[in-house]
């Protein structure tokens, strides 16, 4: 049976023309077909957001269409094809568009909807202008990853570990990211694009955080401080920077302690010191504190044994030269007492400060 389409509304209803060609479809406008093409809601969009638009199209003919196909520039249509739409009936679907970098920079995005019905094409444009203004921005966070051995404060030789993270908290991707840490001297670039909402951890290797060993200057300062800088650019070449100061102040107090022991030549007869016998005395100095010492001077029995030892690091020792040893003569009083006494005096510098201490020991006349 031959099917003839219905005529347009300017003909009496249910009256068929002699041939299908008599139906006038020449004057159908885009708006006769595309009844709605607009975003849902009233949101402000930023990078990566999905804009959902409602699409309502109408079959403008007084006959059932074979199909209505929909497509949208730079987006996707949820249901791009409707089959056999009744005369003057509408069909509804949605389209989705994701906000990209250019949209943020331009401040808007125009999309074109194309509708094809039985070989004819109809279009409509819609501009999304509720888009955030460009705001390229990065921020640095530094996190302490280590714990002091005594759970209270770091001491000399301990490692302070921390992690540097750069966050893209703006609304544009950033490029050519480079991070520099002042304390460690560590610097590294990130060769990929850092997208909004993403972050990147900067370590001194692929698995270990940045490590600073507590040294003389940290002890003297009472803190470990570093400045972290990050630089990058946006797509237009604008420079984006951030700087963060990170401080660890849980450092043990300065301890500039010294230990002094005495070394003496044994009795000449191998057994007992004799009256009038000369004994050579030297001293061994040990830095038992937690800060390096300098300009150390040594007095033994009020005689200068050594002056201005240039430097003595933590846990290091120094023995005064035997050739420069202090001579002591055994007295009758020493014989009567059964021992002789050695007195020592030390002075030193640490940083811009000065320390001193006195030491004393008794040496037995006889080994028995």
Secondary structure, DSSP 4 states (H G I P E B T S, - for coil): ----PPPPTTSPTTPPPSSGGGS--TT--HHHHEEEEEESS---B-TTPEEEEEEEEE--SSS--SEEEEEETTSEESS-EEESPPTT-EEEEEEEEE--HHHHHHS-EEEEEEEEETTEEEEEEEEE--BPPP---EEEEEEE----TTSS-B-TTPEEEEEEEEEE-SSS-BEEEEEEETTT--EEEE-S-B-TT-EEEE-SSSS--EEEE--HHHHHHTSEEEEEEEEEE-TT--EEEEEEEEEE--BPPP---EEEEEEEPPPTTSSBPPTT-EEEEEEEEEE-SSS-EEEEEEEETTEEEEEEEEEE-TT-EEE--GGGPEEEE--HHHHHHTEEEEEEEEEEEETTEEEEEEEEEEEESB--
